Amino acid sequence: MPDSRLSTEALLGDVETQLETVDQHLMGGDALALQGASMQLRQVSLAFARVLEAALSAEVFDMPFRRRIEHVAGRLTQQREHLARRNAMVERALASLLRPAQAPTYSVPGQGMPLAGIH
């Protein structure tokens, strides 16, 4: 199982590195870079989860390694909450800048009354 431990530890390191990258882009406000970093985080997290699932049954992890895993899980939860808040802020800002379009009416420009009886 040492190989499993080493590959799992390497993947955990990748997840931690990618968490840092997402944090940086989240604070920097670069939406495209954040999107790319988030996609990469998702990929390394899924790879880590697959390896972790197999390795957990073997109980090859000591307490410090388990604490790292718990820390990463906590950070992922925090990032998800931060992204949800950021999304809500952006939507509110867009709504205040881009007012909803008025509903189309059947009226003659310059006159407030709709045309009635025109077929």
C-alpha positions in Angstrom: 0.0 0.0 0.0 2.9 2.5 0.1 2.3 3.3 -3.6 -1.3 4.0 -2.8 -0.2 6.3 0.0 2.3 8.1 -2.1 -0.1 8.7 -5.0 -2.9 9.8 -2.7 -0.5 12.2 -1.0 0.6 13.6 -4.3 -3.0 14.1 -5.4 -3.8 15.8 -2.1 -0.8 18.2 -2.8 -2.3 18.9 -6.2 -5.7 19.7 -4.6 -4.0 22.0 -2.0 -2.1 23.8 -4.8 -5.2 24.3 -6.9 -7.1 25.6 -3.9 -4.5 28.3 -3.5 -4.8 29.1 -7.2 -8.6 29.4 -7.0 -8.2 31.6 -3.9 -5.9 33.9 -5.7 -8.2 34.3 -8.8 -11.2 34.7 -6.5 -9.6 37.6 -4.7 -8.2 39.0 -8.0 -11.6 39.1 -9.7 -10.4 37.6 -13.0 -13.5 35.7 -14.0 -11.9 33.7 -16.9 -8.9 32.7 -14.8 -11.2 31.8 -11.9 -13.3 29.6 -14.2 -10.2 27.8 -15.6 -8.8 27.3 -12.1 -12.1 26.1 -10.8 -12.3 23.5 -13.5 -8.8 22.3 -12.8 -9.7 22.1 -9.1 -12.7 20.0 -9.9 -10.6 17.6 -12.0 -7.9 17.1 -9.4 -10.5 16.8 -6.6 -12.3 14.1 -8.5 -9.1 12.2 -9.1 -8.2 12.6 -5.4 -11.6 11.4 -4.4 -11.4 8.2 -6.5 -7.9 7.3 -5.1 -9.0 8.3 -1.6 -12.0 6.0 -1.7 -9.9 3.0 -2.6 -7.2 3.9 -0.1 -9.5 4.6 2.9 -10.6 1.0 3.1 -7.0 0.0 3.6 -6.6 2.6 6.4 -3.1 3.6 5.3 -3.4 7.1 6.6 -2.0 8.5 9.8 -3.6 11.3 11.7 -1.6 14.2 10.2 -2.6 13.1 6.8 -6.2 12.7 7.8 -6.1 16.3 9.2 -4.8 17.6 5.9 -7.8 15.9 4.2 -10.2 17.4 6.6 -8.6 20.8 6.1 -9.0 20.6 2.3 -12.6 19.6 2.7 -13.2 22.6 4.9 -11.5 24.9 2.4 -13.6 23.5 -0.4 -16.7 24.3 1.5 -15.5 27.8 2.2 -14.7 28.4 -1.4 -18.1 27.2 -2.5 -19.7 29.7 -0.1 -17.5 32.5 -1.3 -18.3 31.8 -4.9 -22.0 31.7 -4.1 -21.7 35.1 -2.4 -19.6 36.6 -5.2 -22.2 35.3 -7.8 -25.0 37.0 -5.9 -23.1 40.3 -5.7 -22.4 40.1 -9.5 -26.0 39.4 -10.3 -27.2 42.3 -8.1 -24.6 44.6 -9.7 -25.7 43.6 -13.2 -29.4 44.0 -12.3 -28.7 47.6 -11.2 -26.7 48.4 -14.3 -28.8 46.7 -16.9 -32.4 47.5 -16.1 -34.9 44.9 -17.5 -36.2 45.6 -21.0 -39.6 47.1 -21.2 -42.3 44.8 -22.4 -43.1 45.5 -26.1 -46.4 47.3 -26.7 -48.4 48.0 -29.7 -48.3 51.7 -29.7 -47.2 54.4 -32.1 -43.9 56.0 -31.1 -44.5 59.3 -29.4 -48.0 58.4 -28.3 -48.8 56.8 -25.0 -52.0 55.1 -26.0 -52.0 51.6 -27.6 -53.6 51.3 -31.0 -57.0 49.7 -30.7 -59.0 48.0 -33.4 -56.1 47.9 -35.9 -55.9 44.5 -37.6 
